[in-house]
Amino acid sequence: MDAELPDLAVEHQGDEPRVASLPDALFQQRKLDALSHLTGGLAHDFNNILQGLLGSLQLAQRRLATGETEKAGRLIDAGLNAGRRAAGLTHCLLAFAQRQSLDPKPVDVATLLRAMDPALRNVLGSDVALVMEVAPDLAPTLCDPRQLENALLGLAANARDAMADGGTLTLSLTREVLTDEGAAAENLAPGAYTCLTVVDNGSGMTPDVRERAFDPFFTTKPIGQGTGLGLSMVYGYVKQSDGNIALHSRDGEGTRLRILLPEVAALPQPVQEPGRITAIAGNPLVLVVDDDSMVRDLVTQVLADAGYRTIAAADAASAMTVLRGGVIPELLLTDVGLPGLNGRQLADAARELLPGQKVLFMTGYAANAVVGGGEALDPGMSVLMKPFEVGELTAKVAEMLENRH
């Protein structure tokens, strides 16, 4: 399995890498080297993306000026694809930094794994066999299912690249109960966990590659064929989900990744609130709060095009003035990083005034503590990660309002 995704638990458990035991001067140098790799790799990848984005839009302007609308449309599509690549890289960085906004919920990982079978086989190709071993009667796992899917697809791609001559990728799910001693060894809280083990019989890793496997922007692939954020992204996601990950690999003997994620009892379904009458009759009313005027204008325009009525506010104080004035929106759509009161504090204040108020958080950078403290959000709340597609925005708003009365 190629070292394309970081777990600073290569041969150890816990959050501190082994280099922490090195002499202080050498340790500091290693940190500076890691920072240099991170910033250099980031600048390299973003410059490539920006070149494609700016070049495509500039050429599209020229084509539109000469009436070549079909050619302009293709260039705009290329610019959109570049923007999506940038969004994907940003999400990888947030995952590595353990600062992405997750949407943790009880997930039947066995069902998720089986549903991913076609996608995983497509990634692996015809030369790599896929074997799934799932223990019976597993309890739900508390995690963000979308991010878990992304992690599994990335690990499958790594395994495929490590088995150039073909081989077998084995995914197994079991249940582990950690006592005090076992939990301390894993640097986790005692309790029950779902254990996902990913094993390939590929080329494995040499000691020097294994040592750096989880360093940001470290990759054994040629330049331009991988960001080196893969394992770091998986590591950040697992740690942010209150789990742990360990890597074991030997040169010529394949690679084994072991991921522990907390088990949880199924959460109760949200109780539907009685319908509330909005202050203004007509289509659903959405209160949009964002301190960035460009984002605020974009969101209100998209929602207006979709048939929603909107009221816009630049901060929490302005939004609360609207609510105290008697306006009752069916949805509060707010950025998390607002000046003064942040988005979560605004949501709490709005719900004190209007119990059961539905809230959709928008965020491009937010620790889970801001929107959910690492736990499931309250009923009637959800998160939309920036940057989002306009279709994602309207679909999420429609999903939150579909049960309105």
Disulfide bonds with the S-S distance in Angstrom:
none
